[in-house]
Amino acid sequence: MGIKPDAEQSLPLSPSHAAVFRAAASVLSDGIGWPPEADLMGETGFTAFDRLTQSQKQAAIHEVSRALLLPEAKRPRMTAALAATIAAIYSEYQGLIESEIDCSEGSTVDRAMLLAALKEVNFWESRDMLPGDEVERAPSQDCNDLKVWEDLLHSLRMVVLPDDDFEMEEGFLDLSPAKGAMLKDHLGIQHDYFVAVPEDPKAERMEEIRHELRKLLW
């Protein structure tokens, strides 16, 4: 269930959706850090992103941020690494909501922003319903049920990443190359989808990426 619009028609992101993305992407980028500092982020749980180098992670965040936020940006060919980068970014927003709920100050800014983003993409009006289904309404922004927010955040992520193909790599490992290629063709997955990785920038390019990413996210 949930909305599954054409991702290309949803770009660039609407204002509130872009605000959610920027907040999450900036947290992820800050946690990863920049050379020569060590990457202290730890694993995000998305293998195709976690196995990248520190520089590749920042380059991937930069590439997807440009694609989702700038109307003039060229849309990159989707790979498992870039899809996992998008998933890792949205996952960071769940951490912001958890921190907001745990905080005793009573702020609901992050939850309100997520609700605004869902409203912009007509989430509540676009849900698939069967006869007899009850109309689902938006939760209150002071709702403290983490599962509710996790599900809503996943729905927002589906606006730009409507499948989880990037998590299927392990299922191809036990297949022969021929069977793996046939399955990729059947699923519409590019043959190098799982192995293509972002550039691993040198120091000068990393400074350019850092500057451009700061302008995009802050």
C-alpha positions in Angstrom: 0.0 0.0 0.0 1.0 3.6 -0.3 1.9 6.0 -3.1 4.1 4.9 -6.0 4.4 7.9 -8.3 6.9 8.1 -11.2 10.0 9.3 -9.4 11.1 11.5 -12.4 7.8 13.4 -12.1 8.5 14.0 -8.4 11.7 15.9 -9.0 13.0 18.2 -7.8 11.6 17.5 -4.4 8.8 19.7 -3.1 9.7 22.3 -0.5 8.9 20.3 2.7 10.1 17.1 1.2 13.4 18.8 0.3 13.6 20.1 3.9 13.3 16.6 5.2 15.9 15.3 2.8 18.3 18.2 3.6 18.1 17.6 7.3 18.7 13.9 7.0 21.5 14.2 4.4 23.3 16.8 6.4 23.3 14.5 9.5 24.7 11.6 7.4 27.3 13.7 5.8 28.5 15.2 9.1 28.6 11.8 10.7 30.8 10.4 7.9 33.2 13.4 8.0 35.8 14.4 5.5 39.4 13.2 4.9 41.7 13.3 6.7 39.3 12.9 9.6 38.2 9.3 10.3 34.8 8.1 9.3 33.1 7.5 12.7 29.6 6.9 11.3 29.6 3.2 11.7 27.3 1.0 9.6 24.0 2.3 8.4 22.7 -1.2 7.6 22.7 -0.6 3.9 25.5 -2.8 2.6 25.9 -1.1 -0.8 26.5 2.2 0.9 28.5 0.9 3.9 31.2 -0.7 1.8 32.0 2.5 0.0 35.1 4.5 1.1 34.6 7.7 3.0 35.2 9.8 -0.1 32.8 7.7 -2.2 30.1 8.1 0.5 30.4 11.8 0.3 30.5 11.8 -3.5 27.3 9.6 -3.5 25.5 11.9 -1.1 26.5 14.8 -3.3 25.3 13.1 -6.5 21.9 12.1 -5.1 21.4 15.5 -3.4 22.0 17.3 -6.7 19.6 15.0 -8.5 16.8 15.4 -6.0 17.2 19.1 -5.2 18.3 20.9 -8.3 15.9 21.2 -11.3 18.7 21.6 -13.7 20.7 18.6 -12.5 21.3 15.6 -14.7 19.6 12.5 -13.3 22.2 9.8 -12.6 21.7 6.2 -13.7 20.5 4.4 -10.7 22.8 1.9 -9.1 22.7 -0.1 -5.9 25.2 2.2 -4.3 23.2 5.3 -5.1 19.9 3.7 -4.1 21.4 2.6 -0.8 22.7 6.1 -0.3 19.1 7.5 -0.7 17.9 4.8 1.8 20.6 5.7 4.3 19.7 9.4 4.1 16.1 8.8 4.8 17.0 6.4 7.6 18.8 9.3 9.3 15.5 11.2 9.6 14.1 8.4 11.6 16.9 9.0 14.1 15.9 12.7 14.2 12.4 11.8 15.1 13.5 9.3 17.7 15.7 12.0 19.3 12.8 14.4 19.2 10.4 12.0 20.9 13.0 11.1 23.6 13.7 14.8 24.3 11.8 16.2 27.2 11.5 19.6 25.6 8.4 18.6 23.7 9.5 19.8 20.2 7.6 18.3 17.3 9.4 20.2 14.5 10.8 17.1 12.7 7.5 15.2 12.9 5.5 18.2 11.6 8.0 18.6 8.7 7.4 14.9 7.7 3.7 15.4 7.8 4.0 18.5 5.6 6.1 16.6 3.1 3.5 13.8 2.9 0.8 16.3 2.4 2.7 18.0 -0.4 2.8 14.7 -2.3 -0.9 14.0 -1.7 -0.1 10.9 0.4 -3.4 10.8 2.2 -5.5 11.3 -0.9 -3.4 8.9 -3.0 -3.5 5.7 -0.9 -4.9 2.6 -2.5 -8.0 1.5 -0.6 -10.2 -1.6 -0.8 -13.9 -1.6 -0.2 -14.6 -1.5 3.5 -11.2 0.1 4.4 -11.3 2.9 6.9 -10.0 6.2 5.7 -6.5 6.7 7.2 -5.9 10.1 8.7 -2.6 11.8 9.5 -1.4 11.3 13.0 -1.0 14.2 15.4 2.4 15.7 15.2 2.9 15.0 18.9 2.3 11.2 18.3 5.0 9.3 20.1 4.6 5.9 18.2 7.9 5.3 16.5 6.4 2.6 14.2 3.9 5.1 12.8 6.7 7.5 11.9 8.9 4.8 10.5 6.1 3.7 8.2 5.3 7.2 7.1 9.0 7.9 6.4 9.3 4.8 4.3 6.2 6.0 2.3 7.9 9.3 1.7 11.1 7.5 0.6 9.1 5.6 -2.0 8.4 8.8 -3.8 12.0 8.8 -5.1 13.0 5.1 -4.4 9.9 2.9 -5.1 11.7 -0.4 -4.8 14.3 -2.2 -2.7 16.3 -3.8 -5.6 19.5 -2.5 -4.0 19.0 -5.1 -1.1 18.7 -8.0 -3.5 22.5 -8.5 -4.2 22.9 -11.4 -1.8 20.2 -13.3 -3.6 22.3 -13.2 -6.8 25.5 -14.5 -5.2 24.4 -18.2 -5.3 23.3 -18.0 -9.0 25.5 -18.7 -12.0 26.4 -15.7 -14.1 24.0 -16.8 -16.8 21.1 -17.3 -14.4 21.9 -14.0 -12.6 21.9 -12.2 -16.0 18.5 -13.8 -16.9 17.0 -12.8 -13.6 18.3 -9.2 -13.9 16.8 -9.0 -17.4 13.5 -10.3 -16.0 13.5 -7.7 -13.1 14.7 -4.9 -15.3 17.9 -4.5 -13.4 21.0 -3.2 -15.2 23.8 -5.8 -15.4 26.3 -3.7 -13.5 23.7 -2.4 -11.0 25.3 -4.0 -8.0 29.0 -3.4 -8.9 29.0 0.2 -10.2 30.3 2.6 -7.6 30.6 6.4 -7.3 33.9 8.1 -8.1 36.5 8.0 -5.4 37.6 11.7 -5.5 41.0 13.0 -4.9 41.7 15.8 -2.4 41.0 18.7 -4.7 37.7 17.2 -6.0 36.7 16.4 -2.4 37.0 20.1 -1.5 34.8 21.0 -4.4 32.2 18.4 -3.3 32.3 19.6 0.3 31.7 23.2 -0.8 28.9 22.2 -3.2 27.3 19.9 -0.7 27.3 22.6 2.0 25.5 25.0 -0.4 22.9 22.3 -1.2 22.1 21.1 2.3 22.6 24.2 4.6 
